Each structure stands twice: as structure tokens, then as C-alpha cells.
Amino acid sequence: MSKLLFIGAGKMATAIAGGIVKAGLFPPADLAAFDVDPQAAGAFSEATGICCASDAAAALAEAENVLVAVKPQYITAALEPLRGKFNGKLVISIAAGVTVETLKELTGNDRIIRVMPNTPALVGKGAAAYSGAAGSTKCDLEFTAKIFNAVGLGVQVPEKLLDAVTGLSGSGPAYVFEFIQALADGGVAEGLPRDTALKLAAQTVLGSAAMVLESGVHPAILKDQVTSPGGTTSRGLEKLAERGFNGIVIQAVRAAAARSNELGKK
């Protein structure tokens, strides 16, 4: 009997499973996975030491809990053949935009928790938000929190806010990568070698994020601490304001959240 079965064994499932094992929540022998793609299943097993089953229904029958880690466009194909076989097990889904109601229909189960993680979970620095259906228990929510805290940070929110989470932290890494590239490009334009500029840009973002999380100080105050009157940072911030930097980022988050809502309805 496995403690947790992964349905879908791609990169995100591999990251989460690896985090669970590394954190000591469960040993590989207590976990299992299934993927229709033999190549993905093989890569998952090689990376995590967890066995992949050849039959989804048989693996489900032997599992206590399930984590659904398939892309939203494949979730119907993955879950419909298993409908009615979940038998009250906890089902955790990381399929973006797929609502709790849809998951209940596909599984015939109401003990469900929907999660929106992000790709930095691949390096143990993820940000995830989760929301439970009425049938989920306090213990289910605590179990989910342990899983996602093992690969970063997990926070509970109402389901109606998960689209906002998708726009912010789900899509956010792409915005940050774009910003890092832009910082590096600016350094290169001023004469820095490309590899040096990229390292400095990435470390600057990493260190700044750590200051926000570890100090508990509001970003606006931290920004003021860097900004001397009439200095270099002041001049740079002036340019960002001229180009509407803050407004553009807000619009990006809201556009991605709206798209998540659209995908959920489809």
C-alpha cells in the first residue's frame, strides 16, 4: 500500500516527489507513480528512486492518497477511466485552472484539494497555494501543506483566489526570468561580460527576495533604504516609473489570472 500515488510523472511530479523524499516525509518505497508515457515514467523513477506502476487502476487500489500531476488538457483522459475507483481517498490536483467541482465530477470523490504550485519547486524554492473542497479534512490540508513546504512554501487560500495565484506565483517565474535577462542586458550594454552580468543579475534578484522574506520588512521600505536622494538608484527608479513598470507588472498578473479563469471554464 503506497502512502501517495502520483498520476502523472513529469517534471513537477518529479520535483515534488524528490522534495518529499529529501525532507524525509516518506521513503521512496512508500510512494508510487503512473504515467502513460514510458519515457517520463523512467525518468521519474531514475530521479526519485520511486517505482512506476504499469496499470493506473491497480496502483490506485493500492494507494492511500493521490496527487494528480497531469496538464489540464489531459486531465479528463487521465481521470475518467478511474472515476468511482477513488473510494474516498484524498485527491490533490496541481492541474492549473481545473476547478474542485470538475475534479469531483471526474473522480466521483469530494475529498479533494486543489493546488497551484510553480516551477521553482524544481530547485526546492517553490511557491504554492492550496484550497480544499468541503469533503477535505484539517488533516488533509496539513498533509498537503507538508508536501508543498518540502519543496518551498505552501499557503492556504479560498479557491476563488487560485486564479490570482496562477497569475502571480504560477506565471510569476517567467516575469522574473524576463527581468533578470533585462538586468543582465543592461549590464552588457554598459560593458560587462555576458556571463558576469547574468550571474550578478540572478544573485541580485535572489538576495533581494531573501531580504523580503527573512526581514519581514515591506519592499517599499527596503527600496527606500537602497535609494539615496539624487543618487544612482533614484535615477534608475525614475526611468522605471516613466515607463510604467509597476502598472505593466500588475497588468501581466491580472491578464494571466484572467486566462487561468478562461481555461478553467473550458
Secondary structure, DSSP 8 states (H G I E B T S, - for coil): -BSEEEE--SHHHHHHHHHHHHHTSS-GGGEEEE-S-HHHHHHHHHHH---B-S-HHHHHHTBSEEEE-S-GGGHHHHHGGGTT-STT-EEEE--TT--HHHHHHHHT---EEEEE--GGGGGT-EEEEEEE-TT--HHHHHHHHHHHHTTEEEEE--GGGHHHHIIIIITHHHHHHHHHHHHHHHHHHTT--HHHHHHHHHHHHHHHHHHHHHH---HHHHHHHH--TTSHHHHHHHHHHHTTHHHHHHHHHHHHHHHHHHHHH-
